[in-house]
Amino acid sequence: MISAFKKWGLPQSIRIDNGAPMADPQRKRMTVLSMWLTGLGIKVILNRPRRPTDNAKVERMQQTTKNWADIQNCVNTHQLQEYLNEVIEIQRAHYKVRRLGNKTRVECYPNIMNNPRKYNRVEFDTQIVYQELAQWQFVRQTSKTGQFSLYGQIYYIGKQYAKQFVVIKFNPNTLNWDICDANAIAIRSITAKNIDTASIQNLSICQRTTKT
């Protein structure tokens, strides 16, 4: 993805289905890959569950590209890439689209071939990730020792809360997990392990740590 972003620039948004690793099939958490995309300034749009028509244009484009590139007759990946490059040029710069007033995509969207939003690791905005993560609410059942797991990390809140359901929200101001019981009564606030710029950029949030 970094190679594609360096070549074509960053899109304003990416629409995805609910499959891993881009999304969580059960929609119980914001995935690490979604955090990374968000930090790059890319809005992640989730399709509705069991609604393949939400991505109808993309699916149609893929079928058209497959037909135009004649991929079944490519003898190797090098030839496939050459055919795909030709298709991209035709589709963007030469093919006139009726719904665009019989203009090409380049005529309507001049930046399509020269996107000014270039990938730059230094410009990663962790604050956007924090604000988006704060919109999520996580429900976990604690173990018999009063622990729960979130993003691969183990947190302890006390044996008195063993085998109970707790509600967890990320606090973007303190960078803590704020934990409440099922009745919305605050239990405690715990430092969120690995929720930092380096871990998000390296996709290592779920790497087990002993940091408190």
C-alpha positions as CSV (number, residue, x, y, z in Angstrom):
1,M,0.0,0.0,0.0
2,I,2.9,2.4,0.7
3,S,4.2,1.7,-2.8
4,A,0.9,2.5,-4.3
5,F,0.5,5.7,-2.2
6,K,3.9,6.9,-3.2
7,K,3.1,6.4,-6.8
8,W,-0.5,7.5,-7.0
9,G,-0.8,9.7,-3.9
10,L,-3.2,9.3,-0.9
11,P,-6.9,8.9,-1.7
12,Q,-9.4,11.0,0.3
13,S,-11.2,7.9,1.4
14,I,-11.1,4.1,1.1
15,R,-14.3,2.1,1.0
16,I,-13.9,-1.5,2.4
17,D,-16.0,-4.5,3.2
18,N,-16.1,-6.1,6.7
19,G,-13.3,-8.6,6.2
20,A,-10.0,-8.8,8.0
21,P,-7.4,-7.3,8.0
22,M,-9.0,-4.0,6.8
23,A,-12.0,-4.3,9.1
24,D,-13.3,-6.4,11.9
25,P,-16.0,-8.8,10.6
26,Q,-17.9,-8.5,13.9
27,R,-17.4,-4.8,14.0
28,K,-16.2,-5.1,17.6
29,R,-13.1,-2.9,17.2
30,M,-11.2,-0.5,15.0
31,T,-8.6,-2.5,13.2
32,V,-4.9,-1.6,13.4
33,L,-4.8,-1.2,9.6
34,S,-7.7,1.2,9.8
35,M,-5.9,3.2,12.4
36,W,-2.9,3.5,10.1
37,L,-5.0,4.7,7.2
38,T,-6.8,7.2,9.4
39,G,-3.5,8.6,10.6
40,L,-2.5,9.2,7.0
41,G,-5.6,11.3,6.5
42,I,-7.6,8.7,4.7
43,K,-11.3,8.3,5.7
44,V,-12.2,4.6,6.1
45,I,-15.7,3.9,5.0
46,L,-17.2,0.5,6.0
47,N,-19.8,-1.1,3.7
48,R,-22.9,-2.2,5.4
49,P,-22.9,-5.9,6.4
50,R,-24.1,-8.2,3.7
51,R,-24.6,-5.4,1.2
52,P,-22.2,-6.1,-1.7
53,T,-24.0,-3.5,-3.8
54,D,-22.4,-0.8,-1.6
55,N,-19.2,-1.5,-3.7
56,A,-21.0,-2.1,-7.0
57,K,-18.9,0.5,-8.9
58,V,-15.6,-0.9,-7.7
59,E,-16.7,-4.5,-8.5
60,R,-17.7,-3.4,-12.0
61,M,-14.4,-1.6,-12.5
62,Q,-12.5,-4.7,-11.5
63,Q,-14.4,-6.8,-14.0
64,T,-13.9,-4.2,-16.7
65,T,-10.2,-4.0,-16.0
66,K,-10.0,-7.8,-16.1
67,N,-11.7,-7.9,-19.5
68,W,-9.7,-5.0,-21.0
69,A,-6.3,-6.4,-19.8
70,D,-7.1,-9.9,-21.1
71,I,-5.3,-11.2,-18.1
72,Q,-6.1,-14.9,-18.8
73,N,-3.8,-14.7,-21.8
74,C,-0.9,-13.1,-20.0
75,V,2.2,-15.3,-20.0
76,N,3.7,-13.9,-16.9
77,T,3.3,-11.1,-14.3
78,H,5.6,-8.7,-16.2
79,Q,3.2,-8.9,-19.2
80,L,0.2,-8.6,-16.9
81,Q,1.6,-5.3,-15.5
82,E,2.2,-3.9,-19.0
83,Y,-1.4,-4.7,-19.9
84,L,-2.7,-3.1,-16.7
85,N,-0.6,0.0,-17.3
86,E,-2.2,0.3,-20.8
87,V,-5.6,-0.1,-19.3
88,I,-5.0,2.5,-16.7
89,E,-4.0,5.0,-19.4
90,I,-7.0,4.3,-21.5
91,Q,-9.5,4.2,-18.7
92,R,-8.3,7.5,-17.2
93,A,-7.1,9.6,-20.2
94,H,-8.9,8.4,-23.3
95,Y,-12.2,6.7,-22.4
96,K,-15.1,9.2,-22.5
97,V,-17.7,8.6,-19.8
98,R,-21.3,9.4,-20.6
99,R,-22.2,10.3,-17.0
100,L,-19.3,12.8,-17.0
101,G,-20.7,14.6,-20.0
102,N,-18.7,12.5,-22.5
103,K,-15.5,13.7,-20.9
104,T,-12.5,11.6,-19.8
105,R,-11.7,11.2,-16.1
106,V,-8.6,13.2,-16.5
107,E,-10.6,16.1,-17.9
108,C,-13.0,16.0,-15.0
109,Y,-10.4,15.2,-12.3
110,P,-7.1,16.7,-13.3
111,N,-5.3,15.5,-10.2
112,I,-6.1,11.9,-10.9
113,M,-2.7,11.4,-12.6
114,N,-0.8,13.7,-10.3
115,N,-2.3,13.5,-6.8
116,P,-0.8,16.2,-4.6
117,R,-1.5,14.2,-1.5
118,K,1.8,12.3,-1.3
119,Y,2.7,9.7,1.3
120,N,4.9,11.1,4.0
121,R,5.5,9.1,7.1
122,V,6.5,12.3,9.0
123,E,3.1,13.9,8.4
124,F,1.3,11.0,10.1
125,D,-1.4,12.5,12.5
126,T,-1.9,10.4,15.5
127,Q,-4.4,12.8,17.0
128,I,-6.9,11.9,14.3
129,V,-6.5,8.3,15.2
130,Y,-7.1,9.0,18.8
131,Q,-10.3,11.0,18.1
132,E,-11.6,8.2,15.8
133,L,-10.7,5.5,18.3
134,A,-12.6,7.4,21.0
135,Q,-15.8,6.9,19.1
136,W,-15.7,3.2,19.7
137,Q,-17.0,1.3,22.7
138,F,-15.6,-2.1,23.6
139,V,-17.4,-4.7,25.7
140,R,-15.3,-7.5,27.3
141,Q,-15.9,-10.2,29.9
142,T,-13.2,-10.4,32.5
143,S,-11.5,-13.6,33.4
144,K,-11.8,-15.3,36.8
145,T,-8.8,-13.3,37.9
146,G,-10.3,-10.0,36.8
147,Q,-8.4,-9.6,33.6
148,F,-9.5,-8.7,30.0
149,S,-7.7,-8.6,26.7
150,L,-7.9,-5.6,24.2
151,Y,-5.8,-5.3,21.1
152,G,-3.6,-8.2,22.2
153,Q,-2.8,-6.6,25.6
154,I,-3.8,-8.0,29.0
155,Y,-5.3,-5.6,31.6
156,Y,-6.1,-6.3,35.2
157,I,-8.9,-4.5,37.0
158,G,-9.3,-6.6,40.2
159,K,-10.6,-10.0,41.3
160,Q,-13.8,-8.3,42.5
161,Y,-14.8,-7.8,38.9
162,A,-14.1,-11.4,37.9
163,K,-16.4,-12.9,35.2
164,Q,-18.2,-9.6,34.7
165,F,-18.9,-7.6,31.5
166,V,-17.1,-4.3,31.4
167,V,-17.4,-1.4,28.9
168,I,-14.2,0.2,27.7
169,K,-13.7,3.6,25.9
170,F,-10.5,5.3,24.8
171,N,-9.8,8.7,26.3
172,P,-7.9,10.8,23.7
173,N,-6.9,13.3,26.3
174,T,-5.2,11.0,28.8
175,L,-4.5,8.1,26.4
176,N,-6.1,5.8,28.9
177,W,-8.8,3.1,28.7
178,D,-11.7,4.3,30.8
179,I,-13.5,1.2,32.2
180,C,-17.0,1.0,33.5
181,D,-19.2,-1.8,34.7
182,A,-22.4,-2.9,33.0
183,N,-24.3,-0.2,34.9
184,A,-22.0,2.6,33.5
185,I,-20.3,3.0,36.9
186,A,-16.6,3.9,36.5
187,I,-14.2,1.2,37.7
188,R,-10.8,2.6,36.8
189,S,-8.7,4.2,34.1
190,I,-5.7,2.3,32.7
191,T,-2.9,3.4,30.4
192,A,-3.5,2.1,26.9
193,K,-0.6,0.0,26.0
194,N,0.9,0.4,22.5
195,I,-1.6,3.1,21.5
196,D,1.1,5.5,20.2
197,T,2.5,6.8,16.9
198,A,5.3,4.2,16.5
199,S,3.1,1.2,17.2
200,I,0.3,2.4,14.9
201,Q,2.7,3.1,12.0
202,N,4.5,-0.2,12.5
203,L,1.2,-2.1,12.9
204,S,2.5,-3.5,16.2
205,I,-0.3,-2.4,18.5
206,C,-1.2,-6.1,19.2
207,Q,2.4,-7.1,20.0
208,R,2.4,-8.2,23.6
209,T,4.0,-5.8,26.0
210,T,4.5,-5.7,29.7
211,K,4.4,-1.9,29.9
212,T,2.0,-0.7,32.6
